[in-house]
């Protein structure tokens, strides 16, 4: 039970960092937006590539520690 406050602090810090980076999602150069009338179609191509690279790096760094 003594580790519970530490876990809450780590989760809160992660949510803060994720929230900061969420404001940039969909606003990168290379993301495609089509607007015609009341219809908007959005293709976040570059955002998906960046998220994929970041997650690959995170999993490759921390992946070997949990085997």
C-alpha positions in Angstrom: 0.0 0.0 0.0 3.0 2.3 0.4 3.6 2.3 -3.4 0.1 3.5 -4.3 0.9 7.3 -4.0 4.0 6.8 -6.2 1.9 5.0 -8.8 -0.7 7.8 -8.8 2.0 10.4 -9.3 3.6 8.5 -12.2 0.2 8.0 -13.9 -0.6 11.7 -13.3 2.7 12.7 -14.8 2.2 10.5 -17.9 -1.3 12.0 -18.4 0.2 15.5 -18.2 2.8 14.7 -20.8 0.3 12.9 -23.1 -2.1 15.9 -22.8 0.7 18.3 -23.8 1.5 16.4 -26.9 -2.2 15.9 -27.9 -2.5 19.5 -28.9 -0.1 18.9 -31.8 -1.8 15.8 -33.1 -3.4 16.6 -36.5 -1.6 19.9 -37.0 1.6 18.6 -38.4 2.6 19.5 -42.0 1.7 16.6 -44.2 -1.7 15.9 -42.6 -4.4 16.1 -45.2 -7.7 17.9 -44.7 -10.5 18.1 -47.2 -13.3 20.6 -46.6 -16.2 20.9 -48.9 -19.5 22.4 -47.6 -20.4 20.8 -44.3 -18.2 17.8 -44.8 -14.6 17.5 -43.5 -12.4 14.5 -44.2 -9.1 14.3 -42.3 -6.1 12.0 -43.0 -3.4 12.4 -40.3 -0.7 10.6 -42.2 2.4 12.3 -40.8 0.9 12.2 -37.3 0.5 8.4 -37.5 4.1 8.0 -38.7 5.4 10.1 -35.8 3.4 8.2 -33.2 4.5 4.9 -34.7 8.2 5.9 -34.6 7.9 7.2 -31.0 6.1 4.0 -29.8 8.6 1.8 -31.6 11.5 3.5 -29.8 9.7 3.3 -26.4 9.0 -0.4 -26.8 12.5 -1.2 -28.1 14.1 0.6 -25.1 11.8 -0.8 -22.4 10.9 -4.1 -24.1 14.0 -6.0 -23.0 13.6 -5.1 -19.4 10.3 -7.0 -18.8 11.2 -10.4 -20.2 
